[in-house]
Amino acid sequence: MFARLSPQSRTVASLVALVLTMGGLGFASVPLYDWFCRVTGYGGTTLEADAGSDVILDQTIKIRFDGSLAKGMEWKFTPVQREMEVRIGETGLAFYEAYNPTDRPIAGSASYNVFPFTVGGFFTKIDCFCFEEQILQPGERLQMPVTFYVDPEIVEDKDGKFVEEITLSYTFYEIEQEEVQAALSTRSKTDIN
């Protein structure tokens, strides 16, 4: 069928196909990049697990905690503890505190990474407030936990074995008002059941 088209029509059809292909690749690039980062730890993206490590080494590593807010986010957000030392493979528990000083409910979502970026594939979260949206009512203060461990395989990695300190950073950003209402509605239904 393509062979029966005139040269001009084939050119137009080829260009349309190219535009559609590029649009599809552009649309798929964000989820594919996100998946790639989560699987490999690229760019400081951490890994997730259901349980802690079976191996705990005597070697320790310092974990620093950092918290910031995206422009326009009206919460106050800070780590409760600035740093801790854990044995590699040991499950650590840290808390961040969020406070909504406004007179309206605000929902937020946290993005995160670790530094140096090369250790993202060795920093594993078991549970984290960043896995779901957080909603704070006016004047509400909330302490939010993150449970994690540093994979013992870090000591075998050519770059990781020299790391003495890891910084876990979170940035909270506000979610649109429509999403806040939907989240509050879902939260209310869950509280009733």
Residue pairs with C-beta under 8 A, 6 or more apart in sequence:
2 10
2 13
5 13
36 42
37 43
37 45
37 120
38 45
38 47
38 48
40 120
40 121
41 47
41 119
41 120
41 121
41 122
41 123
42 117
42 120
42 121
43 113
43 117
43 120
44 113
44 114
44 115
44 116
44 117
44 119
44 120
45 113
45 120
46 112
46 113
46 114
46 120
46 123
46 124
46 125
46 148
46 168
47 120
47 121
47 122
47 123
47 124
47 125
47 151
48 124
48 125
48 126
48 131
49 124
49 125
49 126
49 149
50 126
51 126
52 89
52 90
52 91
52 126
52 149
53 89
53 90
53 91
53 124
53 149
53 151
53 152
54 89
55 89
55 152
56 87
56 88
56 89
56 90
56 152
57 87
57 88
57 89
57 152
57 155
58 87
59 87
59 88
59 155
60 85
60 86
60 87
60 88
61 85
61 86
61 87
61 88
61 150
61 154
61 163
61 164
61 165
61 166
62 83
62 84
62 85
62 164
62 165
62 166
63 83
63 84
63 85
63 86
63 92
63 94
63 148
63 150
63 165
63 166
63 167
63 168
64 82
64 83
64 165
64 166
64 167
64 168
65 79
65 81
65 82
65 83
65 94
65 96
65 167
65 168
66 79
66 167
66 168
66 169
66 170
67 77
67 78
67 79
67 96
67 169
67 170
67 171
67 172
68 77
68 169
68 170
68 171
68 172
69 75
69 77
69 171
69 172
69 173
70 171
70 172
70 173
70 174
72 174
73 106
73 108
73 172
73 173
73 174
74 100
74 101
74 102
74 106
74 174
75 98
75 99
75 100
75 101
75 106
75 108
75 136
75 172
76 97
76 98
76 99
76 101
77 96
77 97
77 98
77 99
77 170
77 172
78 96
78 97
79 94
79 95
79 96
79 97
80 94
80 95
80 96
80 97
80 143
81 94
81 95
84 92
84 94
86 92
86 149
86 150
88 150
88 151
88 152
88 154
88 155
89 149
89 150
89 151
89 152
90 149
91 126
91 147
91 148
91 149
92 147
92 148
92 149
93 145
93 146
93 147
94 145
94 146
94 148
94 168
95 143
95 144
95 145
95 146
96 129
96 143
96 144
96 146
96 170
97 141
97 142
97 143
97 144
98 108
98 134
98 136
98 141
98 142
98 144
98 172
99 136
99 140
99 141
99 142
100 106
100 136
100 137
100 138
100 139
100 140
100 141
101 139
102 138
103 138
104 138
105 135
105 136
105 137
105 138
105 180
105 184
106 135
106 136
106 174
106 180
107 133
107 134
107 135
107 136
107 174
107 175
107 179
107 180
107 183
107 184
108 133
108 134
108 135
108 136
108 172
108 173
108 174
108 175
109 130
109 133
109 134
109 172
109 173
109 175
110 129
110 130
110 134
110 170
110 171
110 172
110 173
111 130
111 170
111 171
111 173
112 128
112 130
112 168
112 169
112 170
112 171
113 120
113 169
114 120
114 123
114 166
114 167
114 168
114 169
115 166
115 167
115 169
116 159
116 163
116 166
118 157
118 159
118 160
118 163
119 150
119 154
119 160
119 163
119 166
121 151
122 150
122 151
122 153
122 154
122 157
122 160
123 148
123 150
123 151
123 166
123 168
124 148
124 149
124 150
124 151
125 131
125 146
125 147
125 148
126 147
126 148
126 149
127 145
127 146
127 147
128 145
128 146
128 147
128 148
129 144
129 145
129 146
130 146
130 170
133 175
133 179
133 183
134 142
134 144
134 172
135 180
135 183
135 184
135 187
136 142
146 168
148 168
150 166
153 160
154 160
154 161
154 163
155 161
175 183
